[in-house]
Amino acid sequence: MTLTTVKASDSQLNNGVVVAIRGSVVDVRFETQLPTIHSMLTMGNGQKIVIEVLEQRDSKHVRGIALTSTQGLSRGTTVQFSCQPLLAPVGRGILSRMFDVFGNTIDREGELTNVKWRSVYGLPPTLAQRSTNSEIFETGIKIIDVLVPLERGGKAGLFGGAGVGKTVLLTEMIHNMIGKHKGVSIFCGIGERCREGEELYREMKEADVLPNMVMLFGQMNEPPGSRFRIGQVALTMAEYFRDDEQRDVLLLIDNIFRFIQAGSEVSGLMGQMPSRLGYQPTMGTELAGLEERIANTDKAAITSIQAVYVPADDFTDPAAVHTFSHLSASIVLSRKRASEGLFPAIDPLQSNSKMATPSVVGERHYELAQKVRKTLAQYAELKDIIAMLGLEQLSVEDRAVVGRARRLERFFTQPFYTTERFTGKEGKLVSLADALDGCERILNDEFKDYSESSLYMIGTIAEAKKKVEASSNKASADA
């Protein structure tokens, strides 16, 4: 491993000695000059063990967290440091590449060229630099654009337990961002499975979107220090494209809960007193330090979509509550909808967006979204009656509501480009105008004589008519 974090000359280095090791936490004694907070220490054979200084214990001792494995480290090992923090590569040369927390390439595609190195500890844009315009970020996914519109330069959370489709939805948004907005996508994997990174890289390469994409991974098998810092590295790269190249950036984080979890591990190893449910007492500050750097300026924007694992599907968990406070939109994935085959498995009644107001999305969009929500809410209330008494016991009006709601639910399903090889269905990208048109026509009972299956897994509403025509033609040919 080539560590690019320490670039100082020998004259800048000040030797110390390891005095204690507790897992990933290392105490080091320096006789002359103490390293500054966040500076990098290197030690071991070939200087392959890297420690980040987090505390100055007294006039001669510092305590740091390892960003690499501490295997083979022992007391008395000589330690070197420079006055530089963790650095990240920035520049056009990072496009289409995959990185670890040190900025080392892990895609076997050769050395980096045409890059500069910057500290990962950037500051959020000042209030004077921020844009005051509220704009919608179109994703091409019907249910999101109609009911949970995302903010350009905002933060959206994908909430859900394990296995309900968070990563698939993020991957689809990468594809749509590059195809529709011609921007840069940065995927940051925090504490996720190793195979997901390899699969995502291969899929993006096959889809020919890698030239406008950067990937970073701090995987679940890596030390907590590495997982805790990979988010800052990704943000440093995103800020370069926003501020220096003035390009819009889509920053996808999978999974922000693992960032909080890594912070909790670091806090525990450092000996801090835990707060409620075992989380670190500084969770709010650490999360805000990351989230506030995601913003839109008057020139370009970083739009972030973050997968949020919800422990035991408990939305009152402190990690979920703190994350909610930073978001302009919350997309909640439902295990029940996933079990019914309604993909994307987004719960339309639990999901919400601060952008869904008439002043931002317009009167027509707002009114349609409200009617859709009302119809789906009425259907949810009637489900118990239907389960007990049957659909026939409902009034004519209630039966019409149920029909509309079930057709809307199926219209909101959508085939994805990233699942084509599993489903055999060609992916669809649907404009907001087409999605609104389809909802309006369903609410006006234009499709009440169509089967529900004709609206399942289609793009625009026009495809339902083609589906019905194709099936009737096939029936005629068979007869």
Secondary structure, DSSP 8 states (H G I E B T S, - for coil): ----S----GGG---EEEEEEETTEEEEE-SS----TT-EEEESGGG-EEEEEEEE-SSSEEEEEESS--TT--TT-EEEE-S---EEEESGGGTT-EE-TTS-B-SSS----S-EEEES------TTTB-----EE--S-HHHHHHS-EETT-EEEEEE-TTSSHHHHHHHHHHHIIIII--EEEEEEES--HHHHHHHHHHHHHTT-GGGEEEEEE-TTS-HHHHHHHHHHHHHHHHHHHHTS---EEEEEE-HHHHHHHHHHHHHHTT----GGG--TTHHHHHHHHHTT--BBSS-BEEEEEEEE-GGG-TTSHHHHHHHTT-SEEEEB-HHHHHTT-SS-B-TTT-EETT-SHHHH-HHHHHHHHHHHHHHHHHHHHHHHHHHH-GGGS-HHHHHHHHHHHHHHHHT----GGGHHHH--------HHHHHHHHHHHHTTTTTTS-GGGGTT-SSTHHHHHHHHHHHHHHHHH-
